[in-house]
Amino acid sequence: MSKYIFVTGGVVSSLGKGLAAASLAKLLEARGLKIAIIKCDPYLNVDPGTMNPFQHGEVYVTDDGAETDLDLGHYERFTNAKLSKDSSITAGKVYYSVITKERRGDYLGKTVQIIPHITDEIKERIKKLAKTDEVDITIVEIGGTVGDIESLPFLEAIRQMRWELGENYAINIHVTLLPYIKSAGEQKTKPTQHSVGRLREIGILPNILMCRTEKPITQEQREKIALFCNVDVEAVVEASDVKHIYEVPSALKKEGLDTLVLKKLNIKLPDKGLKAWEENVVKRLRSPVHEVRIAVVGKYIALQDAYKSIYEALVHGGIANNARVHIVKIDSESIEKGDPRKQLKGIQGILIPGGFGNRGIEGKIRTVQYLREKKIPFLGICLGMQIATIEFARNVCGLKGANSTEFDKDTKYPVISLLEEQKRVENLGASMRLGVFSCEIQKGTKSFEAYKRVTIEERHRHRYEFNNEYRAQLQQKGFIIAGRNEDKDLVEIIEIKDHPWFVACQFHPEFKSKPDAAHPLFEAFVTAAMKHSK
């Protein structure tokens, strides 16, 4: 039977509950336990797939095609946990399921209420994943902060589960803030006290407090927090700011978090440490041998979380090359108005990520033309691959006005277009080409050099595809079809001749990259950028 750790947060959002949950999972895996992780989001959207990146940040995609919160990306990067659609529970999914059952008559005429029907649905979904994967510990992160009205059904559900399972089978870790008031020169514990007070009003007594802080916590402060919040002194854990997120497991290890959690759950296991992680990841992050500057040219640059997995995968590529990657973020709209030679000066590699809509598209096309002519290493992802195709068609093949039907429905040369099956789609949610699909790589290409195998599987999230009617015409000019999905004869990877490293893919390789196992394309891209810098 799985044991449970419920992670809640208070005071403010963006405290790092997702990183805390992922780091704890990393520590528990190092002790030999099998972990499952679930994110509960209280918003009424069924999933974040239709949300604007400026509102929600990146949409992460699992192997089975679930569009999820970006915290699931942290879970996969830090751990070996297998994530799926069952790893993401939203209020939208829960309410939709309950209302569907009511319409079907499943409740036999009963009055359908938040308690017990909504809370029972939440509990069933949490338990389902633990049973399916036969895990030792299931970590459940509750989105939002204590006091949010939309979070209450989830908090009530975990309160019930803790009461039903008993203290050795379910514990709560509450992540809170210890703000440092500069003018007073003091660290304040009162916000943490109030947050725990709200949690206790709901009926949840925290077992461990994880205190986010800029300054070290003194023993006196630990004792004060323990007294006012009714926890053990040893259960007040310092979660101080670190330079790199991959240092968090080591920092929490020093605080003894894993040992404390196992004690609370009555589990006895030897401590095997984090030697491999610290040697292969943390040490290289802190003291890299090389440096490289890579530009990310996108339309959601203003929001840090919009390209979260892209940025992390670049860091992973740097770790694999023992290099620090300096990421230069450039808004593609600014290139439309300015001179790419000035904005891209000193850049050793350029990446164009995915996205939707025509804002900033011409800036991306100008970027690809510049890097193609200047022989700067390039990695295009999803929309980046489509942009590279459009630029090549226009400027190498002479197809003036070539475009994607997403941006110009009446273009004379639709080198990127909708699949026939996508033309019949009416609802936007979960209707794209989503999840894992296979790809056959052509030997002798840069992609094959990176992967070192013919058959790969990668995750997708898009509607538009390369138009095969233009395949021969582009190939005659040096366009290379480096990877292809044979089932539907879809172009997955493109390259061009006479360029040191120009690779663009229709899928999202960033979703399968880890700090201790960089994705092959990102590792090869950073390698190529380092060579270019010399």
GIQUIPE-V918979 format. One record per residue. N is the residue number from 1. RES is the residue in one letter. OMEGA is omega as a letter, one per 40 degrees, with the letter a starting at -180 (999 if undefined). Layout:
N:RES:OMEGA
N:RES:OMEGA
This chain:
1:M:a
2:S:i
3:K:a
4:Y:i
5:I:i
6:F:a
7:V:i
8:T:a
9:G:a
10:G:i
11:V:i
12:V:i
13:S:i
14:S:i
15:L:i
16:G:i
17:K:a
18:G:i
19:L:i
20:A:i
21:A:a
22:A:a
23:S:i
24:L:i
25:A:i
26:K:a
27:L:a
28:L:i
29:E:i
30:A:i
31:R:i
32:G:a
33:L:i
34:K:a
35:I:i
36:A:i
37:I:a
38:I:i
39:K:i
40:C:i
41:D:a
42:P:a
43:Y:a
44:L:i
45:N:i
46:V:i
47:D:a
48:P:a
49:G:a
50:T:a
51:M:i
52:N:i
53:P:i
54:F:i
55:Q:a
56:H:a
57:G:a
58:E:i
59:V:a
60:Y:a
61:V:i
62:T:a
63:D:a
64:D:i
65:G:i
66:A:i
67:E:a
68:T:i
69:D:a
70:L:i
71:D:i
72:L:i
73:G:i
74:H:a
75:Y:a
76:E:a
77:R:a
78:F:a
79:T:i
80:N:a
81:A:i
82:K:a
83:L:a
84:S:i
85:K:i
86:D:i
87:S:a
88:S:i
89:I:i
90:T:i
91:A:i
92:G:i
93:K:a
94:V:a
95:Y:i
96:Y:i
97:S:a
98:V:a
99:I:i
100:T:i
101:K:i
102:E:i
103:R:a
104:R:i
105:G:a
106:D:a
107:Y:i
108:L:i
109:G:i
110:K:i
111:T:a
112:V:a
113:Q:i
114:I:i
115:I:e
116:P:a
117:H:i
118:I:a
119:T:i
120:D:i
121:E:i
122:I:a
123:K:i
124:E:a
125:R:i
126:I:a
127:K:a
128:K:a
129:L:i
130:A:i
131:K:a
132:T:a
133:D:a
134:E:a
135:V:i
136:D:a
137:I:i
138:T:i
139:I:a
140:V:i
141:E:i
142:I:a
143:G:a
144:G:a
145:T:i
146:V:a
147:G:i
148:D:a
149:I:a
150:E:i
151:S:a
152:L:i
153:P:i
154:F:i
155:L:i
156:E:i
157:A:a
158:I:i
159:R:i
160:Q:a
161:M:i
162:R:i
163:W:a
164:E:a
165:L:a
166:G:a
167:E:i
168:N:a
169:Y:a
170:A:i
171:I:i
172:N:i
173:I:a
174:H:i
175:V:a
176:T:a
177:L:i
178:L:a
179:P:i
180:Y:a
181:I:a
182:K:a
183:S:i
184:A:a
185:G:a
186:E:i
187:Q:a
188:K:i
189:T:a
190:K:i
191:P:i
192:T:i
193:Q:a
194:H:a
195:S:i
196:V:i
197:G:i
198:R:i
199:L:a
200:R:i
201:E:i
202:I:i
203:G:a
204:I:i
205:L:a
206:P:i
207:N:a
208:I:i
209:L:i
210:M:a
211:C:i
212:R:a
213:T:i
214:E:a
215:K:i
216:P:i
217:I:i
218:T:i
219:Q:i
220:E:i
221:Q:i
222:R:a
223:E:i
224:K:i
225:I:i
226:A:a
227:L:a
228:F:a
229:C:i
230:N:i
231:V:i
232:D:i
233:V:a
234:E:a
235:A:i
236:V:a
237:V:i
238:E:i
239:A:a
240:S:i
241:D:i
242:V:a
243:K:a
244:H:a
245:I:a
246:Y:i
247:E:a
248:V:i
249:P:i
250:S:a
251:A:i
252:L:i
253:K:i
254:K:i
255:E:i
256:G:a
257:L:a
258:D:i
259:T:i
260:L:i
261:V:a
262:L:i
263:K:i
264:K:a
265:L:i
266:N:i
267:I:i
268:K:a
269:L:i
270:P:i
271:D:a
272:K:i
273:G:a
274:L:a
275:K:a
276:A:i
277:W:a
278:E:a
279:E:a
280:N:a
281:V:a
282:V:a
283:K:i
284:R:i
285:L:a
286:R:a
287:S:i
288:P:a
289:V:a
290:H:i
291:E:i
292:V:i
293:R:a
294:I:i
295:A:i
296:V:a
297:V:a
298:G:a
299:K:a
300:Y:a
301:I:a
302:A:a
303:L:a
304:Q:a
305:D:a
306:A:i
307:Y:a
308:K:a
309:S:i
310:I:a
311:Y:a
312:E:i
313:A:i
314:L:i
315:V:i
316:H:i
317:G:i
318:G:i
319:I:a
320:A:i
321:N:a
322:N:a
323:A:i
324:R:i
325:V:i
326:H:a
327:I:i
328:V:a
329:K:a
330:I:i
331:D:a
332:S:i
333:E:i
334:S:i
335:I:i
336:E:a
337:K:a
338:G:a
339:D:a
340:P:i
341:R:i
342:K:a
343:Q:a
344:L:i
345:K:i
346:G:a
347:I:a
348:Q:i
349:G:a
350:I:i
351:L:i
352:I:a
353:P:i
354:G:i
355:G:a
356:F:i
357:G:a
358:N:i
359:R:i
360:G:a
361:I:a
362:E:i
363:G:i
364:K:i
365:I:i
366:R:i
367:T:a
368:V:i
369:Q:a
370:Y:a
371:L:i
372:R:a
373:E:a
374:K:i
375:K:i
376:I:i
377:P:a
378:F:i
379:L:i
380:G:a
381:I:i
382:C:i
383:L:i
384:G:i
385:M:i
386:Q:i
387:I:i
388:A:i
389:T:i
390:I:a
391:E:a
392:F:a
393:A:a
394:R:a
395:N:i
396:V:a
397:C:i
398:G:i
399:L:a
400:K:i
401:G:i
402:A:a
403:N:i
404:S:i
405:T:i
406:E:a
407:F:a
408:D:a
409:K:a
410:D:a
411:T:a
412:K:a
413:Y:a
414:P:a
415:V:i
416:I:a
417:S:i
418:L:i
419:L:i
420:E:a
421:E:i
422:Q:a
423:K:a
424:R:a
425:V:i
426:E:i
427:N:a
428:L:a
429:G:i
430:A:a
431:S:i
432:M:i
433:R:a
434:L:i
435:G:a
436:V:i
437:F:a
438:S:i
439:C:i
440:E:a
441:I:i
442:Q:i
443:K:i
444:G:a
445:T:i
446:K:i
447:S:i
448:F:i
449:E:a
450:A:a
451:Y:a
452:K:i
453:R:a
454:V:a
455:T:i
456:I:i
457:E:a
458:E:a
459:R:a
460:H:i
461:R:a
462:H:i
463:R:a
464:Y:a
465:E:i
466:F:a
467:N:a
468:N:i
469:E:a
470:Y:a
471:R:a
472:A:a
473:Q:i
474:L:a
475:Q:i
476:Q:a
477:K:i
478:G:i
479:F:a
480:I:i
481:I:a
482:A:a
483:G:a
484:R:i
485:N:a
486:E:a
487:D:a
488:K:a
489:D:a
490:L:i
491:V:a
492:E:a
493:I:i
494:I:i
495:E:i
496:I:i
497:K:i
498:D:i
499:H:a
500:P:i
501:W:a
502:F:a
503:V:i
504:A:a
505:C:i
506:Q:a
507:F:a
508:H:a
509:P:a
510:E:a
511:F:a
512:K:i
513:S:i
514:K:a
515:P:i
516:D:i
517:A:a
518:A:i
519:H:a
520:P:a
521:L:i
522:F:i
523:E:a
524:A:i
525:F:i
526:V:i
527:T:i
528:A:i
529:A:i
530:M:i
531:K:i
532:H:a
533:S:a
534:K:999
